[in-house]
Amino acid sequence: MAEEQQQVFEPPESFVKNAWIKDESVYKEGEDYRSFWAKRAEEMIDWYEKWDETLVEDPPYYKWFVGGKLNASYNCLDRWIEKGKGDKLAYIWEGEDGQVRKFTYKELHKEVNKFANVLKNLGVKKGDVVSIYLPMVPELPIAMLACARIGAPHSVVFAGFSADSLRDRMTDAGAKYVITCDGYFRRGKLIDHKTKTDEGIEGMDVKSIVVRRGGNDVNMKEGRDYWWHELMEKADETCEPEVMDAEDLLFLMYTSGTTGKPKGVMHTTGGYLVGAATTMKWVFDVKDDDVYWCTADVGWITGHSYIVYGPLALGVTSIMYEGTPDYPKPDRWWEIIEKYKVSILYTAPTAIRMCMKKGDEWVNMHDLSSLRLLGSVGEPINPEAWLWYYRVVGKERCPIVDTWWMTETGMHIITPLPGVTKLKPGSATFPFPGIKAEVRDENGVVPPGQKGELVITTPWPAMLRGLYHAHDKYVEEYWSKYGLGKFYTGDGAIIDEDGYFWLLGRVGDVLNVAGHRLGTAEVESALVDHPSVAEAAVVGVPHEIKGQVPFAYVVLRQGYSPSDELKKELIGHVSKLIGPTARPSDILFVDDLPKTRSGKIMRRILKKLASGEEQIGDTTTLQNPEIVDEIHRELKDYLNK
């Protein structure tokens, strides 16, 4: 390990004094994970009826709090009003243009009730999947909580995704309803979101509810499209929450896999809520007077767990922000922290590196003394960025909780507890109490310091309950490599001599672009969709800001010649089909791709070539080993231009 990674940072005494968790006894308690999670479920959540069994294990399927009855919307809203906290702020929303909207728990409750009735009036019933295709506006959590209130699972589609991506996800989920908006703002530009939605749902038998945000002129199709504000004017303010079973589906979240088709990860009500609330309280050490800000988009699992369900299940005040960290100036985030006296900041290494690149002066011009805890999420954080975050943003007084988890886990899995854990820059430290993990390869558990694959060996309450209509894929993807009782994460890791976990990123063909998981197959499919492309291979290459970006190798069809114009066209084509996150950083036109005798493209070799590694490894299994030298030469020539 590098010298800077060897530094160990103790929790500040002042922090430990007031922390929820201040000693290691919780780890011992977690050894009996059934009783540990049963206790958390009693502490964190209000139940209409207590469960009969804490856990039913039937690998690869697990059921938590079986027979328990509850409602997620009730736990996020009603109970705080009943406890006299209705006037506490739930959300402070700031638009990119400086517009501010504030919602107390009472006001949020009213909006959620009304929209729940809107959905019912349009015909949404318990069990119907509702797609939500919204940017970072308050109507997004309102819609999610309204769905939860009436027992309709929601499926949020990231607003940056393309029309085709929306259609694919709605079709797979069987969704007959979509909530969208006219337009929204990004870096000062008005994005026309409604037209994109219309393309996605063209020819589908669906109803569309449109939030007015951008104020742009849009086409409203009679009988299909409805204005949110018009429906809300007529809606009743009272809607009793549905009594849901703990194992009833709360939401679907689509995530990229190693095939071109997105996977519908299923999360249920009871276990998910227990996991999100427990980790929210213990990892962020959140208190009643905190102002908490998670900078993620609600379109990703981080936003679901740590902008919506986790914070609201604890009665927390959260910031929601529509825009980017550096618009209109590079100090926008620091300005917001100073303005609202934010005490907990949770963001991605990508954003930290971007801010770091802009310079310390943008941070230092603001009073950030309200901050007491910093968090990191989305990908492994490099020690250099960790130390900058600690010293420049946190002024060496804020512990950093570097959290590892994924869409499938629903909650933090490997993370510090800030009042207990000694921190090493770049390490996510240890599994959360009640969870066991190991690093393995095909020969078994690897020794300390050796690379392997991260495997979770105990069930946890917020774990996925399968893939929507894809049992075989679920078993193959997560439970086949190391056996039914061991959850395969697909991430590489090392455990050091002190037992600290160091995450190494994806080991399969999934990229982590600025914290967004992206299947290489999805990008390859988009490239091959273009008439000029015969074959494509996409790999992830390191990027200073985003962590990883896609790099594409393209074999053209006969009659087409490589050109800068064609390269731009192909990059634009990918952006249109999937979304800007998937845009290749660059494309190299090649005559052929390195393949095994069975025809499998050797992406491992292509990745090493694109990353500039000299040691390519064994090429004897290739049917065309000469192509490796040819691509190597072409890359060098291209980079030297």
N, C-alpha and C positions, 0 to 999 in steps of 0.2 A: 504494500500500500504506500502511496505517496506520503511525504512528510506531513502535508496539511491535513490528510485524512486521519493521521494518527492523533491529532489534537482531540482532547475530550473536554466537553463543556458541561459543567455541573448545573443543575437547576438552581437559579438564584434563590437565596434563603427567603427573600421577601415573597417570592412566588410560591414556594413550598408551604409557607405558613398558612396561606389561604386556599390552597389547592383542594379540590374534591378528593383526589387520590394522592396521598403523600407518603405511602410506604408500599413495599412490594408484596404485602399479604394477599392482594387481589389475585396475583399470579397463582398462589397456592390454592386459593378458593376456586380458581378457574380449572383446576385439575379435574374436578368433578363437573364436567361442562353442563350436564343436565340440570343439576341443582343450581349452578351458577347462573344459567340463563333464565331459569324459572324465577329466581330471586329478582333478576333485572326486569323481567316482564311484570312482576308485581309492583316494583318501584316506579317504573317509567310510564306505564300505560294504564288507562282506565278501561276495564272490561265490563261489558254487560253481563256476561257469564264467564266464569273461570273455566279453563281448559280441563279436560279429563286426563290427557297424557301430555307431558312436556315434549316428548320427541318419539316419533315412530320412524325407525330406520329400516328401509327396504332398498338398499343401494341398487342403482344410483339415485333413487328417489327418497327424499326425507320430508317428513311433515312435522311442523313445530306447533305446539300449543293446540293440539287436536281437540276439537269440540269447543274451543274458546270463541266467544262472540264479542265483536267490537266494531267500531267504525273509525277509519283513519281521519276523516274530516272532523268528526266530533273530538277526537284526541288533539287535533291541531287548533281547534277554534272554540267550540262550545264550553269545554271544561275550564278554559281560562276566564271566560265571561262569568261562569258559575262561581269561580274562585275570586271574583272581584277585580280581575285584571283586564277587563274589557276596554279600558281607556289607554292601555299601554300600546305603544306603536309596534305593529307587526312588521311593516315594510316602510322604508323610505326609498322611493323610486326616483332616480334622476335620469332624465333623457339626455341623449348626446347634445341636444340643443339647449340644455340647461333647465328645461321644464322639470318641475318637482311635483310629485304626488305622494301623499302620506296616507297610510291606512292603519287605524287602530285595530285591535283584535275584533272589536265590536263592528267596525265598518267593514272589515274583511269578511266577517261572518255574514253580514247582510248581503254583500255582493255575491258571495258563494251560494247562499240560499236562493237568491233570485236567479242566478244562472243555472242552478240545479233544476229549478222549475222551468226555465227556458228549454233545457234539454228534454225534460219530461214532456213538455207541451209539443215538442217537435217529434215525439215518438220514441225517444231513447229509453230503453228498458234495462233493468238489472242484467248484467252479462254482456250487453252490447259494447263492442270496442269503439271508442271515439278517438279519431286522429286529431292531434293538435299541432298546427304548423305555424307557430308564432315566434317572433323575435323576443327580445328581453323587455317585455311590457308586463304590467301588473295583471293583465287579463290572462296571462299564461298560468301562473299559480292559481288564480281564481278558477280557471277552467279545470285544472287538475283536481282541485279540492271539491269542485261541484260534481265531477265524475265519481270521485271516491264517495261522495255523500249519497249518491243514488245507486252505487254498486255497479257502475259502468267502467270497466277497465279503460285507462287512457293509454294512448300510444303517441308520445311526443316525437315529432320529426324535426330535427335541427333546421332552422330557417335558412341556413346557408346551403342546404342540399337542393338538388335540382328537381325539376318537375317529374322526371323519370324516377328519381329516388323516392319521392312522395308516393307516386303511383304504385311502385313495387311494394312499399311497406303497407299501404292501405289495402292492396289486393291480398297480400299474405295474411293480414289481420282480419280480413272480411269487414273492414270498417265502412259504414254507410253514412258517416258524419265526419266533417272536417271543420276545424275552427282555424281561421286564417285572418289576415288583415289586408288593408288596401296597400300600404307601403310603410317603410320605416327608414330611419336615417343611419348611414354608415359613412364616417369620415366626411361629413358635410353633404353627402349625396343622398338623394331620395331614391330608395330601392323600390321598384314596382313589384310588390309581392303577390298581388292578386292575379296578375296575368300569368305568373309562373304557376300559381295554384290551379288556375283554369286549365292550363296545358296538362297538368298532372291528372285532373279529374275528368278530362274530356271523354265523353262517351260512357262514363260510369254513372250508376244510379245512386247518387249521393246527395246529401244536403250540406250546404256550406254556410257557416256563420262568419261574418266579416267584421272584424274590429276596425274602427276608424282610428288610425294613428298618423298616417302620412298626409292625409287630406288631399291625395291625388285623385283625379278622375278615374273611375273604374267601371267596368261593364258588370252590371248586376242582372243575372239571368232569372227571370220570374219563375217561381216554383222550385228553384234550386238554391238561390243565394238570399241570405237574410242579413240585415244589419244588426250587429250585436246591440247597439244602443237602443234601437227601436224595439227589439224583443225584450230588453231589460226594463223599459218604461212600463210595460204591461205586466211584468212578472210579480208574483206574490213574494213577500219577504220571508215567509216561513216555509221551511222544508225539513221535515223530520229525517234524520239520518237513517239509512237502511241498516238493519242489523246484519253484519257480515260475519261469515265464518272465518276463523284465523287463516284457513288455507284457500279462501276465495282470492281470485286473481285481482291484484290492485292495479298493475300496469304491465304493459309490454314495452321493452326497449330494444330497438334493433341495433345490432352491432356487427361490424365487419368480421368476416371469417376468412378462411383460406380458400374458399370458393367465391365466385362472383356474387352469390346470393346472400343478402344480409340475413342474420339470424335473429329470430324473435325471442329474446330472453324474457322468461316469465318470472315476475316477483309477486308474492302473495302478501296479504294484509298484515297478519299478526307478527310473524317472524321478522319481516322487513322493518316494520315500525319499531319493534324492540331493538333490533340491531342499529338502525339509524339513530334512534334517540340515545341509546347507551353510549355509542361512540361519540356522538355530538357532545354529550355532557363530559365524558371522561377525557377525550383527546383534546378538545378545545377548552376544557375546564371552564365552560361557559357559566356565567352568573347572571342574576336578574338585571343588573345595571349595565351589562355589556352591550356595545354596539358592534355587531358582527358583520363581516363582509366577505362573502365567497364570490370571487370574480368570474367564476365559470358561467357557462350558458346553461340554462335549464334544459336545453335540448340534449344534454349529455347526462349520464348517471350522477356525476358530481352535483349538478344542479338539482336533480331529483332528491338526493339524499341530504345534501348540505346547503341548499337554498330553500327548499320547500319542506319536506317532511321532517327532517332532523330539527332544524331551528324552531318550526312552529309547534312541534310536539313537546318542546321545552319552554314555550312562551317567550322566545327570544326576539329582540329587535334586530332586523337585518336590513342591510343596504342592497338594493338592486340597481344596477347601472346598465344603460342601453348600449353605450359606446365602447370605444377602444382605449387602451391605456395612454396613448400618445396624441389624441386629437381633442381639441385643436392645438394643444401644446403638450410637450412631453411630461408635464407635471400634473396632468389631469387627475390621475389617481391620488397623488399626494395632496392635491387640493381638496378632494372629496374626503380623505381621511381627516384632514385638519378641520374641514367645515362641520363634519358630523361627529367628530371625536371618536372615530372608529378605534376599538380596542383589540379586535381580533381580525387579522387579514389572512385569507386562505387563497392562494393563487398557484399558477403553474410555473415550472422552471423556464418555459418559453418566455413568459411575460417578464420574469425576473431578469433573464438574460437580455431581453430587449431594453428594459429600464437601465440595466447596468451599462449597456452600450451607449445610451443617451448621455450618461455622465452623472456623477454624484451631485452636481450643483442643482439639478432639478429636484432632487429629494431634499437637499439641505435648505432650500428656500422656504420650506414649510415646517410648521410645528407638528411633529408626529409623536409628541410625548404621551398621547392617549393610548398608543399601542402597548399591549402587554404580552401578546402571543402572535407568532407568525406561523403559517402553515404552507406546505407545498404538496402538490397533487398532479397526477397525470402522466408522469414519467420519472425515471431516476434523475435526481438533481446532481449536477457535477459539483465537487467541493468548492471550486472557485466561486460559482454562483451562490452556493450556500453561505459562504463566508461573507460575501458582499451583502447579501440579504440580512445576515446577522449583524454586521458592523454598521452598514450605511443606513439601512431602513430601521432596524431594531435597536441601534445604538448600544449593542452588546448587553441589553437588559431583557430581551424577549426570547424565551425558548422557541426553537423551531420544531414543529411537528411535521416531519417528512413522512407522508402517508403513502403506503402501497395498498392498492385494491383495484378492482376492475368492475365493469358493468355486471359481470356474473356474480360477484360477491355481494354487491349491494351496500356494503359498509367497509370501513377500514379493517384490514386484516393484519398488516405489519405496520406498526406505528409506535412512536414514543408515547409515554404518558408524561406530560410536561412537568409534573411535580415530583416525578420519580426518576425518570430515565436520564442517564448521562449520555450526552449526544456526541456522535462522531459525524463531521460534515460529509454528506453523501450517503450515509447509511440510514435506511428506514427503521433501523434498530431491531425490535423484537416483535413476535406475534402478540396481538391483543390478548388479554386474559381470556381463558376459555377456548383458545385456538392453538392448535399445534401445527407446525409446518416443518418441512425438511427439504434438503437439496439432494437430488438423486440423479443418477444416470442409469444406463441399462444394467450396470453391475450392482446397483443398490445405492445406499446413502454414501455420498462422497465425503472424504475427509475435509477438515477445515482448510480454507484457502484454495480449494479446487472448484472450478466452475461446474455447474450442473443445472438441473431444471427444478424450479420451485413447485413443490407439491404440498397441498393442505391435507392433513390427515385426520382432522376431526370435523364433524358437521358444525355449522354455525347458523343462527336463525335467519339471517337475511340472504342466505344462499339462494341461487336461482332454483326454480322448481321444474326445470326442463326448458326445451326450445319449442316454440309454438308449432304444433303439427309436425314435429321433426324428432321423434324418439331416437331413431338410429343415429342421426347426426349428433344428438346430445351425448349418447353413449360413446360414440367414436371420438368426439372432440375433447371430452373432459374426463372420461372414466376408463378408457381402454388401455392407455399407455402403461399405467402402473397398477391397474386393478380397480375394482369397483369401490373400494373404501378410500381411495386416494384421488383427490381432485387435482387434475393436471392443469396448471395455470397457463402454460405456454410461454412463461417468462424464465429467462436465465437468472441465476443467482449464485452468490458465494456466501458462505458463513465463515466469519473470521475466527481467530483463536478465542476471542471473548464471547462468541455466540451471536455477534451482530450480523444481520442480514444486509447484503449489498446487492441490489437489483441491477440486472444488466440489460433489461429490455427484452423485446420479443425474440423468441428463438425460431418461430415459424415465419410464414410469409404474410405477416401482418405488420404494417408500419405504425409508428406512433408519431404522428405529425402534430406538433404543438399540442400534445395531450389528446389528440383525436385518433382513435383507432381506425385504420384504413386497410382493407384487404388488397394485397397486390393484384389478386385475380380480378377484382372489381375494376381496377385501373387498366389492366391488360385487356379486359373485355371491352372497355370503352374505346381503347386505341384500335383494336381489331374491328370495331364497329365502323371505322372510317374506311371508305372504299380503297384507299391507297395502301392499307396495311395488310401484310400477309401474316406476320407474326410479331408478337411483342413480349418482352420480359421486363418486369418492373422490380427494382430493388430499392431499399432504403439506404440513403447515404447521410453521414453526419452533417448537421447544420448548426451554425453557431447560435442561432436564435430559436429555431423550431425543434431542435433535438434531432429530428430526422426529416428528410424530404424525399419524395419519389424521384428516382432517376430511371429513364426508360431506354431500352434498346429496341430498335424497330427495324424489322425486315420489310422492305417495300415490295408491293406486287410489281409484276412486269409492266412496263409502260410508265412507271413513275420514277422520278429522279429526286434525290435528296436536295433540299433547298431550305433556306431560312424561312421562306414564306410557308412552305409545307409544315415545317416544325411549329411555327406559330399557330397554324391552322389545327394541327393535332392537339396542341396544348389547350387551345380554345374548345376543341371538341370534347376533351375529357372534362373540362370545367363545366360545359353545358350539360353533359350527361350525368355527372356525379355531384359537382360543386367545386368551388375554388380550392378547397382544402386538398383535393386530389390532383391538382395541376402538377404535372412533372416539372421539376426544377430545370431539367434539361433532357434532350433526346439525342441519342447517338444512332445514326443510321448505320446498319451493319449488313453484311451479305448473308450471314447465318448466325445461329446461336449455338453455344456449346450444349450438346445433348448426350444423354446416355444411350446405350444401344436400344433401350426400350422406348426412346423418344422423349424422356423427361428432360426438361431444360434445367441445367445446373445453375440455379440462381446463386448458390453459395459462391461460385467462381465469379459470376458477374458482379456480385456485391463487392468482393475483394478488389476486382479490377476498378470499379467505379469509385471505391474509397481510397484508391492509390496505394494499395498494399502490394509489395513486391513478391511476397511468398504466397503463391496462388494455391498451393497444395496439389494433391494427387489428381492427375488428369487421365490416368490410364483407363478409367471406366468409360471415357468418352468415345463416341463413334467418330468424332471429328476433332481430335485434340489440336490440330493445326489452327483451328479458328480462334483459339485462346490467344496465341501470339499475334494473330492478325488484329483482333479487337484491341489488344494491349497497345499495338503500334498506332492504331487509329485514335485511341484515346489520348495517347501522348501527343500525336500530331494536332489533335483538336484542341487540347489544353494549351499547347504552345502557340496557338494562332494569335 
